[in-house]
Amino acid sequence: MKARRSAGFSLVELMVSVVIGLLAVLFATRLMTDAERNKAAALGGSDSMQNGMLAMFSISGDAEQAGFGLNDPLIVGCDTVMADSEGFQMAPAARGTAVVRPLAAAVIASGGEGPDRITLYSGSSFSGTGTLRVTSDYIGGNRLDVDRVPYGFARGDVILVAPEKAGERCSLAQISSNPAALAPPPSQQFIAFGGSGFRFNSGALGAQYTGGAARVFNLGPAGSLGFRTWSVEGGFLRLRATDLGGAGAASQAVADNIVSLKAQYGFDTRAGELFQPEDGLRLGAWSNTMIDADGDGVAGNAGDYQRVVALRIAVVARAKNPERADPASGQCKATSTRPTVFATQDAEFTEAEAVQVDVEVEGDPVDWRCYRYRVFETIVPLRNAGWRPTA
């Protein structure tokens, strides 16, 4: 008995101990792996939440201000000539078979399943829609004769010259003279614009205007002119803007891991005399692209832009780090289907126009299915669309 007990463990006992130890290691490894996976998913969700909220907050803030000082019917939708020494360009858009650069609260360049590009315009003049009338024909040069003392206009302000017919060609320039130094009437009142050191249309206006049939609108100081274009490129939300240094020609990154930006116009589609914006606006239809909202047979004219009363905006953000592929199949299972936006119907006379978003980032070596995504949506009423003078 003593000899057997001093011999140590038997082979069977050793094998049982090894098996128990291996099971313990396997259990601990699985526990740690699951914990890391859950941690990565939680952190990824937090990243996408923060980035998406930042992106949506930034864009919706611009959308709420869009159209301020630009809501006169003579301005909305006019094809605008603008030359910026810092490189900002107005968004092109289709008008029938032509391409124009309309000045409106919002211009959406649809990207189909890919990201859209949203351009939002606003002025900053506290004089609202106060105007001057051009009294002499303008065929070139750097001076406009006007009908009264240019009260509220100052050197460096941005002005817009528009014919007294909606939808015609407008021109944007910057005041170079000091209106306050003009001799009082009966001396001729005028505004000089452009020249060295002034950013917008430093030369001529680029269009001609008839005396007595054109007006001059003050959009406010050049430094606070809110012309902004939002886009998504390479997984970044980017911004080009007239009021952001260095962002006129080249866009600047605002938030990372943003893979898509989508937008829809909300139209008031009431026909004929039923459309009375001064008495209140009504949302009748959503559309990913510009439509013939006023029923005149041409999509994208001034009347259609005047009927844009709201914007529907969606931002798709992804987690910062991809998840690992499934060891058995080699495929990622973090996301199986592309996100869908605008799936709900909340306009009076139209069905929802849902869009399945392409979230693949060009040049990313990781499969898009390895990331987790969050969708952020909001509806922004264009309050300035209803605050307009009677046409």
NUKOLDREN-60119 format. One line per 2 residues: number of its first residue (from 1); their letters; for each residue y, z, x of C-alpha. Coordinates in steps of 0.1 Angstrom, whole numbers. Layout:
<rs>
NUM> a> Y/Z/X  ...
</rs>
This chain:
<rs>
1> mk> 0/0/0  24/9/28
3> ar> 17/-23/47  24/-45/16
5> rs> 57/-27/9  70/-32/45
7> ag> 63/-69/44  97/-77/26
9> fs> 103/-101/-3  77/-125/-14
11> lv> 83/-163/-15  85/-162/-53
13> el> 111/-135/-52  132/-154/-28
15> mv> 130/-186/-49  140/-167/-80
17> sv> 170/-152/-61  181/-186/-48
19> vi> 179/-201/-83  199/-172/-98
21> gl> 226/-176/-70  228/-214/-76
23> la> 233/-209/-113  260/-184/-106
25> vl> 278/-208/-83  274/-236/-108
27> fa> 289/-215/-136  318/-203/-114
29> tr> 325/-239/-103  325/-252/-138
31> lm> 347/-223/-149  372/-231/-122
33> td> 371/-268/-129  378/-264/-166
35> ae> 406/-239/-158  423/-264/-135
37> rn> 418/-292/-160  434/-271/-187
39> ka> 462/-261/-164  469/-297/-154
41> aa> 470/-307/-191  493/-279/-200
43> lg> 517/-287/-171  516/-324/-179
45> gs> 525/-316/-215  554/-295/-203
47> ds> 566/-322/-180  566/-349/-207
49> mq> 582/-325/-231  611/-318/-208
51> ng> 616/-354/-197  614/-368/-233
53> ml> 638/-342/-246  663/-350/-219
55> am> 660/-387/-225  664/-384/-263
57> fs> 693/-360/-260  712/-383/-237
59> is> 706/-415/-258  712/-399/-292
61> gd> 744/-383/-280  758/-418/-271
63> ae> 745/-431/-305  764/-404/-324
65> qa> 796/-415/-308  789/-453/-310
67> gf> 815/-473/-328  844/-448/-324
69> gl> 876/-468/-323  857/-501/-329
71> nd> 852/-499/-366  879/-523/-378
73> pl> 863/-553/-395  882/-576/-372
75> iv> 865/-560/-342  829/-554/-353
77> gc> 807/-583/-342  834/-604/-325
79> dt> 822/-624/-295  840/-606/-266
81> vm> 852/-620/-233  850/-592/-206
83> ad> 852/-595/-168  846/-562/-150
85> se> 854/-559/-113  827/-532/-111
87> gf> 800/-555/-126  793/-542/-161
89> qm> 783/-570/-185  782/-568/-222
91> ap> 748/-574/-239  740/-609/-250
93> aa> 726/-615/-285  716/-644/-306
95> rg> 739/-657/-334  720/-684/-351
97> ta> 712/-709/-323  740/-696/-301
99> vv> 742/-667/-277  772/-644/-279
101> rp> 783/-610/-266  791/-591/-297
103> la> 813/-559/-297  797/-535/-322
105> aa> 784/-499/-323  750/-510/-311
107> vi> 732/-541/-297  694/-539/-293
109> as> 675/-563/-271  640/-562/-284
111> gg> 612/-560/-258  583/-565/-283
113> eg> 556/-541/-274  575/-533/-241
115> pd> 607/-513/-237  638/-523/-256
117> ri> 673/-523/-241  700/-505/-261
119> tl> 737/-510/-256  761/-486/-273
121> ys> 799/-492/-274  827/-467/-281
123> gs> 864/-464/-274  884/-432/-268
125> sf> 918/-438/-282  931/-411/-305
127> sg> 952/-437/-323  920/-449/-339
129> tg> 925/-484/-353  963/-486/-347
131> tl> 972/-522/-338  1000/-545/-328
133> rv> 1004/-581/-340  1008/-609/-314
135> ts> 1040/-628/-322  1038/-657/-298
137> dy> 1011/-682/-290  990/-671/-261
139> ig> 976/-700/-240  973/-681/-206
141> gn> 990/-657/-183  993/-619/-182
143> rl> 1016/-611/-211  1014/-607/-249
145> dv> 1045/-606/-271  1040/-581/-299
147> dr> 1058/-573/-332  1068/-536/-326
149> vp> 1073/-508/-301  1038/-503/-286
151> yg> 1037/-466/-295  1004/-449/-283
153> fa> 998/-476/-257  1000/-466/-220
155> rg> 995/-481/-186  958/-483/-177
157> dv> 946/-484/-214  920/-509/-223
159> il> 931/-533/-251  912/-557/-272
161> va> 928/-589/-285  912/-602/-318
163> pe> 921/-630/-342  928/-620/-378
165> ka> 895/-636/-388  863/-615/-385
167> ge> 837/-627/-360  860/-649/-339
169> rc> 863/-646/-301  880/-615/-287
171> sl> 892/-606/-252  892/-573/-234
173> aq> 919/-564/-208  937/-535/-192
175> is> 975/-528/-196  993/-531/-163
177> sn> 1029/-525/-175  1045/-493/-187
179> pa> 1052/-497/-225  1073/-466/-226
181> al> 1098/-483/-202  1106/-512/-225
183> ap> 1141/-516/-239  1141/-507/-276
185> pp> 1145/-534/-303  1160/-559/-308
187> sq> 1147/-565/-273  1113/-584/-273
189> qf> 1084/-559/-271  1055/-570/-250
191> ia> 1024/-559/-231  1015/-570/-196
193> fg> 979/-568/-185  956/-575/-155
195> gs> 966/-580/-119  955/-563/-87
197> gf> 941/-528/-90  931/-532/-127
199> rf> 894/-533/-136  891/-553/-167
201> ns> 901/-590/-170  924/-589/-140
203> ga> 933/-626/-147  939/-643/-180
205> lg> 922/-633/-212  897/-662/-213
207> aq> 906/-673/-248  937/-685/-267
209> yt> 954/-669/-296  979/-680/-323
211> gg> 1011/-661/-328  1011/-642/-361
213> aa> 973/-645/-364  960/-621/-338
215> rv> 961/-584/-332  960/-560/-302
217> fn> 938/-529/-305  940/-499/-281
219> lg> 905/-487/-270  919/-458/-248
221> pa> 920/-451/-211  898/-473/-189
223> gs> 881/-442/-173  867/-431/-206
225> lg> 857/-464/-221  821/-458/-234
227> fr> 802/-490/-228  766/-479/-220
229> tw> 733/-497/-217  700/-477/-217
231> sv> 668/-492/-205  634/-482/-190
233> eg> 623/-497/-157  594/-487/-135
235> gf> 588/-454/-154  625/-443/-153
237> lr> 651/-441/-180  681/-459/-165
239> lr> 718/-462/-175  745/-488/-168
241> at> 779/-476/-179  816/-483/-175
243> dl> 824/-445/-173  799/-436/-147
245> gg> 808/-442/-111  786/-467/-93
247> ag> 767/-476/-125  786/-507/-136
249> aa> 765/-534/-119  733/-514/-110
251> sq> 717/-490/-133  712/-454/-123
253> av> 681/-432/-130  685/-405/-156
255> ad> 650/-392/-162  616/-400/-147
257> ni> 582/-406/-163  598/-423/-193
259> vs> 576/-453/-201  591/-468/-232
261> lk> 623/-469/-252  623/-484/-287
263> aq> 650/-488/-313  656/-503/-348
265> yg> 686/-512/-367  692/-496/-401
267> fd> 709/-519/-425  729/-516/-457
269> tr> 715/-547/-475  734/-545/-507
271> ag> 746/-580/-517  780/-593/-524
273> el> 805/-569/-541  779/-541/-542
275> fq> 786/-536/-505  816/-513/-504
277> pe> 815/-494/-471  847/-475/-479
279> dg> 829/-459/-509  798/-449/-488
281> lr> 769/-466/-471  733/-468/-481
283> lg> 703/-474/-458  682/-503/-472
285> aw> 661/-517/-444  649/-511/-409
287> sn> 644/-539/-384  634/-542/-348
289> tm> 657/-573/-345  689/-585/-360
291> id> 685/-599/-395  707/-618/-420
293> ad> 718/-586/-437  748/-600/-454
295> gd> 729/-630/-468  752/-658/-455
297> gv> 723/-677/-439  731/-668/-403
299> ag> 714/-639/-385  736/-620/-360
301> na> 771/-628/-373  799/-603/-377
303> gd> 789/-594/-412  754/-584/-401
305> yq> 768/-560/-375  791/-545/-400
307> rv> 761/-536/-421  744/-516/-393
309> va> 746/-480/-406  720/-461/-386
311> lr> 698/-464/-355  662/-453/-352
313> ia> 653/-444/-316  620/-436/-300
315> vv> 613/-424/-265  578/-422/-250
317> ar> 573/-399/-220  542/-393/-199
319> ak> 528/-364/-179  539/-363/-142
321> np> 503/-363/-128  473/-383/-141
323> er> 441/-367/-150  408/-374/-132
325> ad> 384/-400/-145  352/-390/-162
327> pa> 325/-386/-134  298/-403/-155
329> sg> 316/-434/-167  344/-436/-142
331> qc> 369/-441/-170  399/-420/-179
333> ka> 399/-404/-213  432/-385/-214
335> ts> 446/-412/-238  424/-437/-255
337> tr> 449/-457/-276  486/-467/-270
339> pt> 512/-446/-288  526/-459/-321
341> vf> 563/-454/-331  582/-459/-363
343> at> 551/-455/-384  568/-437/-413
345> qd> 587/-454/-441  620/-438/-451
347> ae> 643/-467/-461  647/-477/-497
349> ft> 637/-513/-499  614/-519/-469
351> ea> 580/-509/-455  577/-492/-422
353> ea> 577/-515/-392  553/-496/-369
355> vq> 552/-507/-332  523/-500/-309
357> vd> 539/-494/-275  528/-508/-242
359> ve> 530/-478/-218  516/-494/-187
361> ve> 540/-492/-158  542/-523/-136
363> gd> 529/-516/-101  513/-483/-110
365> pv> 478/-482/-93  466/-456/-119
367> dw> 453/-467/-152  476/-459/-181
369> rc> 447/-441/-199  447/-414/-172
371> yr> 481/-400/-185  490/-380/-215
373> yr> 520/-391/-236  545/-376/-260
375> vf> 565/-396/-285  600/-385/-295
377> et> 618/-401/-325  651/-395/-342
379> iv> 674/-412/-367  711/-413/-359
381> pl> 736/-423/-387  764/-443/-374
383> rn> 792/-422/-389  819/-445/-376
385> ag> 805/-474/-396  818/-458/-428
387> wr> 851/-447/-414  868/-480/-413
389> pt> 900/-495/-428  897/-516/-459
391> a> 888/-552/-448
</rs>
